[in-house]
Amino acid sequence: MNIIEKIASEEGFSASMYKCPADKWTIGYGFNLEALEMPQAVADMWLQHIVVDIVTKLNKHSWFMRLDQKRDAAIIDMAYQMGLNGLLGFKGMIKALESYDYEAAANELLDSKYARQTPARAKRNADIIRSGEI
């Protein structure tokens, strides 16, 4: 058993945050979230993993599969920010996307709590959906 295997065995793995015996928020193999900083390489890997997971789930929806790559990017960004369930709550926007009515889809996006909370990002995504240009 090498040192990595030993530590992994001793710590155990948790995909969810938990309070360790020292009352610190912890995840993974005993990673103390209150004491550690996330290295850029880990953040990049985690971002990549999350985006791949989002795309895999979105690919199950015919309306998403019909979008061009630039509009895909706006939808993926929204799902990343608010979660897939949050995105799927945009029923009016999705209905407009199903009809290729990008103007209406953009307007639906802008008429939302999401747009009120993060107006600049929402406007950028609405502009992409409307025009198909980044």
Secondary structure, DSSP 8 states (H G I E B T S, - for coil): --HHHHHHHHH--EEEEEE-TTS-EEEETTEETTT----HHHHHHHHHHHHHHHHHHHTTSHHHHTS-HHHHHHHHHHHHHH-HHHHHT-HHHHHHHHTT-HHHHHHHHHSSHHHHHSHHHHHHHHHHHHHS--
